[in-house]
Amino acid sequence: MNTTIVTTKGQIVIPAEIRKKYGIEVGTKIRFDVEDGEIKLIPITEEVIKNNIGMLKSKGKLLKVLLKEKEIEREL
């Protein structure tokens, strides 16, 4: 089990082995979900986006927009 400490700014460090396993890199957005009293952190990676293609019946248009947005964020 991996543990971490919350800083005074509310920040945490995601252990390296978890970052590698889930493709979390500098600039990766993380979505927070709360279910049944638990907090889930879901990285918004290209893999996650690709796995959800078709969910909104956008025929891949949403994927292109999201990937472009992520590319712009990396440049900043």
Residue pairs with C-beta under 8 A, 6 or more apart in sequence:
2 15
2 17
2 18
4 12
4 13
4 14
4 15
5 12
6 12
14 24
14 41
18 24
19 25
22 43
22 45
23 43
23 45
23 46
23 47
24 30
24 43
24 45
27 70
27 73
27 74
28 43
28 44
28 45
29 43
29 44
29 70
30 41
30 42
30 43
30 44
31 41
31 42
31 43
31 44
32 39
32 40
32 41
32 42
33 39
33 40
33 42
34 40
42 48
46 67
46 70
49 63
49 66
49 67
50 63
53 60
53 63
56 62
